[in-house]
């Protein structure tokens, strides 16, 4: 089996009590193991992804995935706001999941756009120090930092070469996954069918699709008030239709979620290093869900 659900021997005394503001961190020992075939396919997929979008430096990725019929379905590849490292490393250490420290290539300095994410970033810095790596908060404006700095926030452009993830806003565009998925041939790792204006008109779109704004920071996404919408509207929907025609909006086929969970996989370059599981029966699974360990072989 490529994907196994297991109960880890989780040392609760090691688990962080909060990771987001003052909200309690809910966890479970029920986690998953991605076997070697999945790990190898993840590396191949990331290699093809990096080549297709022409990354100039090793990129940082947060991958959202569902599990269906022993397949791993990649729903999104996030390259700008790549948080979750502290949670993943903390849960992994509590579950005795080893991550090679030399693969955790981070700069010395870290910052947040919104202080509500400070507990999770502080957790990352603490976990890096436990592994013999350095890290500290940067309390100055990070865009003008003279040193490389990793930021929890929707940032990252070529205009600010010291701000990591570098070029994250361009790499984060959801069109990238749509284009890469056209040629991806995986056995255990799959991508949903994507719909773009260049392949399929708005009128030809199936009713049962998931609509996603290509840029979560765009004015169009802000106007809609949400980045994901379920189902093509039955009416004229001129705003969404216009966004789709201008490729500011795309569509994905819906993927079943029989296990009621989402995997968060964190990668640097072409290496998927760590992650965790979010358990929730909500259609959109957020970080306020219950977290479990994830091991990637």
C-alpha positions as CSV (number, residue, x, y, z in Angstrom):
1,X,0.0,0.0,0.0
2,X,1.3,3.4,-0.9
3,X,-0.5,5.3,1.8
4,X,-1.1,3.9,5.3
5,X,-3.0,5.3,8.2
6,X,-1.3,4.4,11.5
7,X,-1.4,5.4,15.2
8,X,1.9,6.9,16.1
9,X,3.4,6.8,19.5
10,X,3.0,10.5,20.0
11,X,4.7,12.1,23.0
12,X,2.1,14.7,24.0
13,X,4.5,16.5,26.3
14,X,6.5,17.6,23.2
15,X,3.5,18.9,21.2
16,X,3.0,22.7,21.0
17,X,-0.1,24.0,22.9
18,X,-0.8,26.8,20.5
19,X,0.2,27.5,16.9
20,X,-2.2,30.2,15.8
21,X,-2.9,33.2,18.0
22,X,-4.3,31.9,21.3
23,X,-6.3,29.0,19.8
24,X,-5.5,25.6,21.4
25,X,-3.6,23.2,19.1
26,X,-5.7,20.1,18.7
27,X,-3.8,17.0,17.7
28,X,-4.2,13.3,17.3
29,X,-1.8,10.3,17.2
30,X,-3.7,9.1,14.1
31,X,-1.4,10.0,11.2
32,X,-0.2,8.6,7.9
33,X,2.8,7.2,6.2
34,X,3.6,7.8,2.5
35,X,5.6,4.9,1.2
36,X,8.7,5.1,-0.9
37,X,6.8,5.0,-4.2
38,X,4.9,8.1,-3.3
39,X,8.0,9.8,-2.1
40,X,9.8,9.1,-5.4
41,X,6.8,10.4,-7.4
42,X,6.6,13.5,-5.3
43,X,10.3,14.2,-6.1
44,X,9.7,13.6,-9.8
45,X,6.6,15.8,-9.8
46,X,8.4,18.6,-8.1
47,X,11.3,18.3,-10.5
48,X,9.0,18.6,-13.4
49,X,7.1,21.5,-11.7
50,X,10.3,23.4,-11.1
51,X,11.5,22.9,-14.7
52,X,8.1,24.0,-16.1
53,X,7.8,27.2,-14.2
54,X,11.6,28.0,-14.4
55,X,12.5,28.4,-10.8
56,X,15.7,30.4,-10.3
57,X,16.4,29.3,-6.8
58,X,15.2,26.3,-4.7
59,X,11.6,27.1,-4.0
60,X,9.6,26.5,-0.8
61,X,6.3,24.7,-1.3
62,X,3.3,23.9,0.8
63,X,1.3,21.2,-1.1
64,X,-2.4,20.5,-0.3
65,X,-3.5,17.0,-1.1
66,X,-6.4,14.6,-0.7
67,X,-6.2,10.8,-0.4
68,X,-8.7,8.8,-2.5
69,X,-8.4,5.1,-3.4
70,X,-4.8,4.9,-2.3
71,X,-3.9,7.7,-4.6
72,X,-2.5,11.1,-3.5
73,X,-4.2,13.9,-5.3
74,X,-2.4,17.3,-5.4
75,X,-5.0,20.1,-5.2
76,X,-2.7,23.1,-4.8
77,X,1.0,23.9,-4.8
78,X,1.4,27.0,-2.7
79,X,4.7,28.9,-3.1
80,X,4.2,32.2,-1.4
81,X,2.6,31.9,2.0
82,X,4.4,28.7,2.9
83,X,3.7,28.2,6.6
84,X,3.3,25.0,8.7
85,X,6.9,24.1,9.0
86,X,6.9,24.5,12.8
87,X,3.7,22.4,13.2
88,X,5.1,19.6,10.9
89,X,8.5,19.4,12.6
90,X,7.1,19.6,16.1
91,X,4.5,16.8,15.4
92,X,7.2,14.8,13.6
93,X,9.6,15.0,16.5
94,X,6.9,14.1,19.0
95,X,6.1,11.0,16.8
96,X,9.8,10.1,16.3
97,X,9.8,10.9,12.6
98,X,13.3,11.8,11.5
99,X,13.9,14.7,9.1
100,X,17.5,15.2,7.9
101,X,18.6,18.6,9.3
102,X,20.8,19.4,6.4
103,X,17.8,19.4,4.1
104,X,16.1,22.1,6.2
105,X,17.7,25.0,4.3
106,X,16.5,28.2,5.8
107,X,18.1,31.6,6.3
108,X,19.0,32.8,9.8
109,X,16.2,35.5,10.0
110,X,12.4,35.1,10.0
111,X,9.5,37.5,10.0
112,X,5.7,37.5,9.9
113,X,3.2,39.8,8.0
114,X,0.6,39.2,10.7
115,X,1.5,38.6,14.3
116,X,-1.3,36.0,14.7
117,X,1.2,33.6,12.9
118,X,4.0,34.3,15.4
119,X,3.4,31.2,17.6
120,X,3.8,28.9,14.6
121,X,6.9,30.7,13.4
122,X,8.4,30.7,16.9
123,X,7.8,27.0,16.9
124,X,9.7,26.6,13.7
125,X,12.7,28.6,15.1
126,X,12.6,26.4,18.2
127,X,12.5,23.2,16.2
128,X,15.4,24.3,14.0
129,X,17.5,25.0,17.1
130,X,16.7,21.6,18.6
131,X,18.2,20.2,15.3
132,X,21.3,22.3,15.7
133,X,20.2,25.0,13.2
134,X,20.1,28.7,13.8
135,X,17.1,31.1,13.5
136,X,15.8,34.3,15.0
137,X,13.0,36.8,14.6
138,X,13.8,39.9,12.6
139,X,12.1,43.0,14.1
140,X,12.8,45.5,11.3
141,X,10.9,46.0,8.0
142,X,11.7,42.8,6.2
143,X,11.5,44.2,2.6
144,X,14.7,46.2,3.2
145,X,16.5,43.5,5.0
146,X,20.2,43.3,4.0
147,X,20.2,39.6,4.8
148,X,18.1,36.7,3.5
149,X,14.9,36.5,5.5
150,X,12.1,33.9,5.4
151,X,8.6,35.5,5.8
152,X,5.3,34.0,6.8
153,X,3.0,36.0,4.6
154,X,1.9,36.4,1.0
155,X,5.2,37.9,-0.2
156,X,8.1,37.1,-2.6
157,X,9.1,38.8,-5.8
158,X,12.2,39.3,-7.8
159,X,12.2,42.9,-6.7
160,X,13.2,41.8,-3.2
161,X,15.9,39.2,-3.7
162,X,16.5,38.8,0.1
163,X,12.9,38.0,0.9
164,X,12.1,34.3,0.9
165,X,10.2,32.4,-0.6
166,X,12.0,34.0,-3.5
167,X,9.7,34.8,-6.5
168,X,6.9,33.2,-4.5
169,X,4.1,35.3,-5.8
170,X,4.8,34.3,-9.4
171,X,5.3,30.6,-8.5
172,X,2.1,30.6,-6.4
173,X,-0.2,31.2,-9.4
174,X,-2.6,28.3,-9.7
175,X,-2.2,28.3,-13.4
176,X,1.2,26.7,-12.9
177,X,-0.4,23.4,-11.5
178,X,-2.9,23.5,-14.3
179,X,-0.2,23.6,-17.0
180,X,2.1,21.0,-15.3
181,X,-0.9,18.6,-14.8
182,X,-1.4,18.5,-18.6
183,X,1.7,16.4,-19.0
184,X,2.1,14.7,-15.6
185,X,1.9,10.9,-15.7
186,X,1.8,9.5,-12.2
187,X,0.9,6.1,-10.9
188,X,0.1,6.8,-7.2
189,X,0.4,10.6,-7.4
190,X,-2.4,12.3,-9.4
191,X,-3.6,15.8,-10.2
192,X,-7.3,16.8,-10.8
193,X,-8.4,17.7,-14.3
194,X,-8.0,21.4,-14.8
195,X,-10.1,23.8,-16.9
196,X,-8.7,27.0,-18.4
197,X,-10.2,29.4,-20.9
198,X,-7.5,28.4,-23.4
199,X,-8.8,24.8,-23.3
200,X,-12.4,25.1,-22.4
201,X,-14.8,28.0,-22.6
202,X,-17.0,29.2,-19.6
203,X,-20.1,27.9,-21.4
204,X,-18.5,24.4,-21.8
205,X,-17.5,24.1,-18.1
206,X,-19.3,21.3,-16.3
207,X,-21.6,22.3,-13.4
208,X,-19.8,20.2,-10.9
209,X,-16.4,21.9,-10.7
210,X,-14.3,23.7,-8.1
211,X,-13.5,27.3,-9.0
212,X,-10.3,28.8,-7.8
213,X,-8.8,32.3,-8.2
214,X,-5.4,31.9,-9.7
215,X,-3.9,34.6,-7.5
216,X,-5.2,34.6,-3.9
217,X,-4.0,38.2,-3.5
218,X,-5.7,39.6,-6.5
219,X,-8.3,42.3,-6.3
220,X,-10.8,39.9,-8.0
221,X,-10.3,37.3,-5.2
222,X,-10.7,40.0,-2.6
223,X,-13.9,41.2,-4.2
224,X,-15.3,37.6,-4.2
225,X,-14.4,37.3,-0.5
226,X,-13.1,33.7,-1.0
227,X,-10.5,32.0,-3.1
228,X,-12.5,28.8,-3.7
229,X,-16.1,28.3,-4.8
230,X,-17.9,25.0,-5.3
231,X,-19.9,24.5,-8.4
232,X,-20.4,26.7,-11.5
233,X,-23.2,29.2,-10.8
234,X,-26.4,28.5,-12.6
235,X,-27.0,32.2,-13.6
236,X,-25.1,34.5,-15.8
237,X,-22.4,35.2,-13.2
238,X,-20.8,38.0,-15.3
239,X,-18.0,38.7,-12.7
240,X,-16.9,35.1,-12.5
241,X,-17.3,34.5,-16.2
242,X,-15.1,37.5,-16.9
243,X,-12.5,36.3,-14.5
244,X,-12.5,32.9,-16.1
245,X,-12.1,34.3,-19.6
246,X,-9.2,36.4,-18.5
247,X,-7.6,33.4,-16.8
248,X,-7.8,35.0,-13.4
249,X,-10.0,32.1,-12.4
250,X,-9.7,28.4,-13.2
251,X,-11.7,25.2,-12.5
252,X,-10.7,21.8,-11.2
253,X,-12.7,18.6,-11.2
254,X,-13.8,17.8,-7.6
255,X,-11.8,15.0,-5.8
256,X,-13.7,12.8,-3.2
257,X,-12.4,13.0,0.3
258,X,-13.5,9.7,1.9
259,X,-11.1,10.0,4.8
260,X,-12.1,13.5,5.9
261,X,-8.6,14.8,5.9
262,X,-6.1,16.9,3.9
263,X,-2.4,16.3,3.8
264,X,-0.1,19.3,4.1
265,X,3.3,18.4,2.5
266,X,6.2,20.8,2.9
267,X,9.0,20.8,0.4
268,X,12.2,22.6,-0.6
269,X,13.3,22.4,-4.2
270,X,12.3,18.9,-5.3
271,X,12.5,17.3,-1.8
272,X,9.2,16.7,0.1
273,X,10.6,16.8,3.6
274,X,7.8,16.8,6.2
275,X,4.1,17.6,6.7
276,X,1.1,16.8,8.7
277,X,-2.6,15.8,8.4
278,X,-5.6,18.0,8.9
279,X,-8.7,16.1,10.0
280,X,-12.1,17.8,9.3
281,X,-15.3,17.1,7.5
282,X,-15.6,20.7,6.3
283,X,-15.4,21.1,2.5
284,X,-12.5,23.6,3.0
285,X,-10.1,22.3,5.6
286,X,-8.4,25.1,7.5
287,X,-5.6,25.2,10.1
288,X,-8.1,25.2,12.9
289,X,-8.6,21.4,12.2
290,X,-7.2,18.5,14.2
291,X,-3.5,17.8,13.2
292,X,-1.8,14.4,13.0
293,X,1.7,13.3,12.1
294,X,2.9,12.6,8.6
295,X,5.9,10.5,7.6
296,X,7.3,10.7,4.0
297,X,9.5,7.8,3.1
